[in-house]
Amino acid sequence: MDKAVSFLSFVILYGVSYGLVLFLISIGLVLTMGLMRVVNLAHGSFAAIGGYLCAFLMNRYAFPYGVAVVASVLAVAALSVPIERVFYARLYGASELDQVLMTVGLMLATAATITLVFGPDVYPSSLPGVLARNIDLGFRTFQAYRLFVIVLGVALLVALWYVFDRTSFGALVRAAVDNPSMAESTGINVKLLFSATFALGSGLAAMGGAIGFAMLPLEPLYPFKYLTLVLVVVVLAGIGNIKSSAGVAVAVGVVDTTGRYLAPTYGAFLIYGFLILVLLLRRLGAPGRGIA
């Protein structure tokens, strides 16, 4: 009985925290694909940049963890605006193949730049003492960092739900998603809305990379390595579907954690079996669209 409780508590806590990091990284792609209809395979690059920048500020300049996270998120969000105008704006309405080629090229450029600046090895990063310590919950001891990620992830989920469901910005986004031409004819600056949404999505990816570097190690191939998991969340949740993205991301985190716990050698393949099974069982028809 004790072993079962220990196993379930480990899988739930570690899986949920892992899933919420995936949610933060993938939700930006869910938003941009739902609004801009761009297959942005370079989305993981913003998460990588955010994680590297956060760790660099802590290592080089001794920034407090919270300050480093906020600084990296703001920096990546600001950087994403000119990138969206210079590169992504040219992809709106382009074929899927053009989008894939352009964004894969940006991903390769990011990996090469990271290798040049930070080296080819895993970049050293460490948590502050208050998060690295263990907390005794009575039935098991857990790292405080995992609990912090869960609390922060849930708070951000609620904030995103409020922004897109209860504010005028969310109404503008939904209008642009439903009918961009009509939205523009009513005076909505769709270009500015695209840039703002892209910056928000990139900033969220950077936050996922920054708070998740203890789970997803920072390395030059980071944008490639975790792209599959991000795409799994997007495919299963539906393009533009915010509400289900969190649930799917958590499910992916729990399934992946369970596989790695039970079978460390082969457990990583369980998530792909899970993906195939869900897709086979899914009813025929296009996945849900629209910001919701």
Secondary structure, DSSP 8 states (H G I E B T S, - for coil): -HHHHHHHHHHHHHHHHHHHHHHHHHHHHHHHHHHH----TTHHHHHHHHHHHHHHHHHHH---HHHHHHHHHHHHHHHHHHHHHHTGGGGTT--HHHHHHHHHHHHHHHHHHHHHHH-SS-------HHHHSEEE-SS-EEEHHHHHHHHHHHHHHHHHHHHHHHSHHHHHHHHHHH-HHHHHHTT--HHHHHHHHHHHHHHHHHHHHHHTTTTS---TTHHHHTHHHHHHHHHHH-TT-HHHHHHHHHHHHHHHHHHHHH-TTTGGGHHHHHHHHHHHHS-SS----S--
